[in-house]
C-alpha cells in the first residue's frame, strides 16, 4: 500500500500527523509529507477532511457468507463429564443464534459419551454432532483438531465458541490455523452487531488496561474462546434436539502422542465460580490481619473470601482465591469489594456479579462505576460495623 499527499489540496491542518501511530508524517513548508517509515496502515486517510491523503489500495471486499449458518459450541468433556463452561457457552450461543435467526449446535467428541447429548439439549443445543472413536477417549491435540477441521469444512458454521480451559486453549488456535480464520481469546462479552450481523468479541487488551471489541468481517467461522464463569448457563427443560452421528476413521499413527497413564493430583483449590457470596479484598485491606476481618464478614454472609492480584502477591490470601483477568471469573449473587480500586483487570473477573457492594475511601475509585451500592469510608471502620449489625440481626 502506497500513501501520498496531494499538496495542492493539503491545508496543513495536521490531522494526519496526529492520527499517524508511527510518526510517519511531518509538515514541510506548511504541507504534510509522508516519510519512509510509513507502513500504509491508512489511519491518515479517514481523518483528512480535504481528501489530500491518497492511497492506491482498494477497499477489501467482504465475502459472501450466506452459506454459513449456525452457532457452534465445543462441548468439552473429560471422562464422560461435561465441563461447566460448555453449558455456559450454550446459554450465550442461544442469545447469539436468536439474534441471527440460526440454530445452536454442539460438538461432542469422545467414546461412549452419547448420553451427554441429552444434557446439551437441556441447555439449549438444537443439534449435537456426535463423534465417537476409541482414539478420542482422552483429549489429544491432533485427533481432535483433525475431526473438528473436517466438521467445520463440511458443515460451514457461522460462529464457533470454545471454553478457555487447558484443552480449549490448546485446541482453538490449532483449529483456527487449520481452517484459516482469526481467533479472539479470553473473551468477556459476546454480542451480535444489529447492522452488520457479525460477532462482536470483547476482551481485555494492552495488559488489561482497556477492553477491546474485535470483529471478524472477512472469514468464517468467527471463533472465540471464553473463560469459565463469565457466561451464564440457562437450563431449558422442554428443549429437544437432534443427534447427528459423524463417523470418522482415525489411527494411532496420526495421533502423534500416546497416553500411557493418567495421574490425578488432588488439589485443594477453591472454586469461586460456585460461590453465591464473595467478600473480596484489595490493596486497601493492608495486611493478613485485615483479611481475617473479611473472613468473619464472609462467614456471617454464608460466603467465601477472595482477593485481587496485589493481595495474592503480598501473601495476604491464597493464589486460588484470586479474582480477575489472571485469576478466576465469578458471577455470585453478592460481591462485596473491600479496598479494591476497580482496575479493569479485576473488573473483568467480577463485573457479572448480580449485586456489587463497594467499600473504598476514594470516592473516585473506578469500582463505584459498576457497583450497585457504594460506601465511601475506611473499610477498617465500615466492615466491623457491618459484622456487628449482622451479628445483632439488624442487616438480615
Secondary structure, 3 states (H helix, E strand, C coil): CCEEECCCCCCCCCHHHHHCCCCCEEEECCEEEECCCCCCCCHHHHHCCCCCEEECCCCCCCCCCCCCCCEEEECCEECCEECHHHHHHHHHHHHHHHHHCCCEEEEEEECCCCCHHHHHHHCCCCEEEEEECHHHCCCCHHHHHHHHHHHHHHHCCCEEEEECCHHHHHHHHHHHHHHCCCEEEEECEEEECCCCCCEEEEEEECCCCEEEEEECCCCCCEEEEECCCCCCCCCCCCCCCEEEECCCCCCHHHHCCCCCCCCCCCCCCCCHHHCCEEEEECHHHCCHHHHHHHHHHHHHHCCEEEECHHHHHCCCCCHHHEECCCCECCCCCEEEEECCCCCHHHHHHHCCCCEEEEEECCCCCHHHHCCCEEEECCHHHHHHHHHHHHHCCCCC
